[in-house]
Amino acid sequence: MSKSLEELLFGAENQAAASDAVSCAADRAAENERRRRVEAMQANFAQEGMHPDAEHAVLLERYIAGTATLSDLLEHARKYAATAQLRARDDAIRASRATVVLEGDRPSAFVEEVALRYVLGEIGIEKFLELIGGSMDER
């Protein structure tokens, strides 16, 4: 009958303690590996000018600690991606609106309505430009 590594190293009477020590070391190694991967990912994102919001930072810490899974990170990423286009469209409309206001004008209610439809994804940029093209003099 072969002896376990813990029995060989520590004797049969300390097998449970040795087993716990090996388990803790493995847990720490796994946590350190998750931390290393998260830090590498954040460094790559930072090079692109992206930084995690508070909710994402908490999720990353939970992943490092082992209480969140890669599936949790993927689900969060999918939700973020689903709203990314909405945010980009909203940012574009806000910048356009600011330019119009800085020029001393205000967008008409019609232009604001069409802009909202564009932000919500109801219409594309081509339809947006088509619809507001005739109203530019009326804005």
C-alpha positions as CSV (number, residue, x, y, z in Angstrom):
1,M,0.0,0.0,0.0
2,S,1.5,3.3,-0.9
3,K,1.6,6.3,1.5
4,S,0.2,9.7,0.6
5,L,2.6,12.6,0.1
6,E,1.4,14.1,3.4
7,E,2.2,10.9,5.3
8,L,5.6,10.7,3.8
9,L,6.4,14.4,4.6
10,F,4.7,14.7,8.0
11,G,3.7,11.3,9.3
12,A,0.3,9.8,9.6
13,E,-0.7,11.8,12.7
14,N,-0.3,15.1,10.9
15,Q,-1.9,14.0,7.7
16,A,-5.0,16.2,8.1
17,A,-2.9,19.3,8.8
18,A,-0.6,18.6,5.9
19,S,-3.5,18.1,3.6
20,D,-5.0,21.4,4.7
21,A,-1.6,23.1,4.1
22,V,-1.4,21.7,0.6
23,S,-5.0,22.7,-0.1
24,C,-4.3,26.3,1.1
25,A,-1.2,26.5,-1.0
26,A,-3.1,25.4,-4.0
27,D,-5.9,27.9,-3.3
28,R,-3.3,30.7,-3.0
29,A,-1.6,29.7,-6.2
30,A,-5.0,29.7,-8.0
31,E,-5.8,33.1,-6.6
32,N,-2.4,34.5,-7.6
33,E,-2.9,33.2,-11.1
34,R,-6.4,34.8,-11.3
35,R,-4.9,38.1,-10.0
36,R,-2.1,37.9,-12.6
37,R,-4.6,37.4,-15.4
38,V,-6.8,40.2,-14.2
39,E,-3.9,42.6,-13.9
40,A,-2.7,41.7,-17.5
41,M,-6.2,42.3,-18.8
42,Q,-6.5,45.6,-17.0
43,A,-3.1,46.7,-18.4
44,N,-4.3,45.9,-21.9
45,F,-7.5,47.8,-21.4
46,A,-5.7,50.8,-19.9
47,Q,-3.5,51.0,-23.0
48,E,-6.8,51.5,-24.9
49,G,-8.0,54.1,-22.5
50,M,-10.5,51.8,-20.9
51,H,-10.9,51.4,-17.1
52,P,-13.4,49.3,-15.1
53,D,-16.3,51.0,-13.5
54,A,-17.0,50.3,-9.8
55,E,-19.4,47.4,-10.5
56,H,-16.8,45.7,-12.8
57,A,-14.0,46.3,-10.3
58,V,-16.0,44.5,-7.6
59,L,-16.7,41.7,-10.0
60,L,-13.0,41.3,-10.8
61,E,-12.1,41.2,-7.1
62,R,-14.8,38.5,-6.6
63,Y,-13.2,36.6,-9.5
64,I,-9.8,36.9,-8.0
65,A,-11.1,35.7,-4.6
66,G,-12.8,32.7,-6.3
67,T,-16.4,33.7,-5.6
68,A,-17.2,34.7,-9.2
69,T,-16.5,32.6,-12.3
70,L,-15.4,33.2,-15.8
71,S,-19.1,32.8,-16.8
72,D,-19.9,35.7,-14.5
73,L,-17.3,37.9,-16.2
74,L,-18.6,36.8,-19.6
75,E,-22.2,37.6,-18.7
76,H,-21.1,41.1,-17.4
77,A,-19.1,41.7,-20.6
78,R,-22.1,40.8,-22.8
79,K,-24.4,43.2,-20.9
80,Y,-21.8,45.9,-21.3
81,A,-21.4,45.2,-25.0
82,A,-25.2,45.3,-25.4
83,T,-25.3,48.9,-24.1
84,A,-22.0,50.1,-25.7
85,Q,-23.6,51.1,-29.0
86,L,-26.3,52.9,-27.1
87,R,-23.7,54.9,-25.1
88,A,-21.7,55.6,-28.3
89,R,-24.8,56.9,-30.1
90,D,-25.8,59.0,-27.0
91,D,-22.3,60.5,-26.8
92,A,-22.4,61.4,-30.5
93,I,-25.8,63.1,-30.1
94,R,-24.7,65.0,-27.0
95,A,-21.6,66.3,-28.8
96,S,-23.7,67.3,-31.8
97,R,-26.2,69.1,-29.6
98,A,-23.4,70.9,-27.8
99,T,-22.0,72.1,-31.1
100,V,-25.4,73.4,-32.2
101,V,-25.9,75.2,-28.8
102,L,-22.4,76.7,-29.0
103,E,-23.2,78.1,-32.4
104,G,-26.1,79.9,-30.7
105,D,-28.9,77.7,-31.9
106,R,-31.2,75.0,-30.4
107,P,-32.3,71.8,-32.0
108,S,-36.0,71.6,-32.8
109,A,-38.4,69.2,-31.0
110,F,-38.4,67.2,-34.3
111,V,-34.6,66.9,-34.4
112,E,-34.6,65.9,-30.7
113,E,-37.3,63.2,-31.4
114,V,-35.3,61.8,-34.3
115,A,-32.1,61.9,-32.3
116,L,-33.7,59.9,-29.5
117,R,-34.9,57.3,-32.0
118,Y,-31.3,57.1,-33.3
119,V,-29.9,56.7,-29.8
120,L,-32.4,53.9,-29.0
121,G,-31.4,52.1,-32.2
122,E,-34.8,52.5,-33.8
123,I,-33.2,54.0,-36.8
124,G,-29.7,53.9,-38.3
125,I,-27.4,56.9,-39.1
126,E,-28.5,57.0,-42.7
127,K,-32.2,57.3,-41.8
128,F,-31.3,59.8,-39.0
129,L,-29.4,62.0,-41.5
130,E,-32.2,61.6,-44.1
131,L,-34.9,62.7,-41.6
132,I,-33.0,65.7,-40.2
133,G,-31.6,66.8,-43.5
134,G,-34.7,68.7,-44.4
135,S,-35.1,70.2,-41.0
136,M,-31.6,71.6,-40.6
137,D,-32.9,75.0,-41.6
138,E,-35.8,74.7,-39.2
139,R,-33.8,73.6,-36.2
